[in-house]
């Protein structure tokens, strides 16, 4: 895999995806092949607490503390990086106020790209989401890159607006861009909210809304990192959008059953074998309340997550396979096995 540069910039490097991407680019993920061995990585993080863990990955990792909402921080990040590749993984998913979606996902992205353009950065690989397209109309339907925008709530609207701004800059010939739409991802370095999902499954408190047969595309985090790197390295990807996910979508029942089985078979956990069964109406009520709160500028994470629990959110990766050579190597069971092992090894779950 060749990026045409030895300088790489990563925003959101203190986050779940960003930190794993840095590990991968630095050659610290043994399964990741084809990574240039001498890349210099410049990373932007929000907190001083994220600096030392990233620097410990490799002496080729340079870390800056800053905020993409401040143009001066973006300029400092990109200074002297002519010809570099930028991986823009910073974003706001669960804010305190709805306005933060636009401040970070839209304005922050523009600040980063304007700074990158001024510095002569060659290509920006920008992480988007499934949310600009919303929910599939049926369980059989799959989103592709031609699917129309139908954004899901404030987060989806902000990611749609972000994509439109990115495409404007690319169409004007100011910078090469590739947009990568990532669905629900999972894997090492996961945040507490994902570990809580595992705990709820173990303890019999996980909600299943409706019959649990609704489908979700997911992306094991190393599959996603591989897709991002391919988006950076394929010349013809300039100006394109790609869905990057596992090979197929999974039902909610399959996701929960797989995690429960692994917890018992391979990690010695005693599971309650219960589900909190809720009617589909529960998610629709949550959707209405979530919409009303967001209209007031407020955001409640648990309510928002419940609103999605009965939805179908699934995509096809056919374009990424055909144009990038993307081949997701890890599927649900192995990915969740690695996720759980990381949790136990790092004290997020008690043995």
ABEGO torsion letter per residue (X at the ends): XBAGBABBBBBGAABAAAAAAAAAAAGABAABBGBBAABBBBBBBABAAAAAAAAAABAABBBBBBBAABAAAAAAAABGABGBBBBBABBBABBABAAAAAAAAAAAAAAAAAAAAAAGBABBBBBBBAAAAEBBABAABBBBAABBBBBBEAAAAAAAAAAAAAAAAAAAGABBBBBBBBBBBBEBGBBAAAAAAAAAAAAGABBBBEAGABBBBBBBAAAAAAAAAAAAABAAABGBBBBBBBABBBBAAAAAAAAAAAAAAAAGBBBAGBBBBBBAAAAAAAAAAAAAAAAAGBBBAAAAAAAAAABBBBBBAAAAAAAAGBBBABBAAAAAAAAAAAAAAAGABBX
